[in-house]
Amino acid sequence: MRRFFTFLALGLLLGGSLAASAADSAYASPDFTLKDLATGKGITLSHLKGKVVLLDFWATWCPPCRAEIPHLVDLSRELKPKGLRILGLSVDQNGPALVKGFMKNFGINYPVMLCTPAIAQAYGGIDGIPATFLLGKHGELLGHWVGYTDAQVFKDAIKAALAK
């Protein structure tokens, strides 16, 4: 929980693309807008208000991340119609082409964006990957996991969040 409050405070201090607008002030998580690598369209976190959001910080070179992604693909397929949105935030530094190729090979069916250092800092600094945050319908932190996490753990937490 300490990290959640840290990223809330950092989000307020950083401003710019991380600060929520007045219209989105009821959204608890630090806001950001990033370009979806598959579509080229900007995705703003606070525009997902009313949805349960799973933010996954990961990298193509990370074995635990690679092991988790098929579970996230399955969760997106199953639970997106019920209100889940998964956002992949790649911390790769070798450019979008590498990540796009990885997305195609792994059949990723949810938006993936290149994470900026400011966004990683806004979320308390990412000490290890995968780092996954479960956000409720108003951006409140409902869960945080670092390292490989079993798919059933995510599924149970997501279903509970969707039921609220």
Secondary structure, 3 states (H helix, E strand, C coil): CHHHHHHHHHHHHHCHHHCCCHHHCCCCCCCCEEECCCCCCEEEHHHHCCCEEEEEEECCCCHHHHHHHHHHHHHHHHHHHHCEEEEEEECCCCCHHHHHHHHHHHCCCCCEEECCHHHHHHCCCCCCCCEEEEECCCCCEEEEEECCCCHHHHHHHHHHHHHC
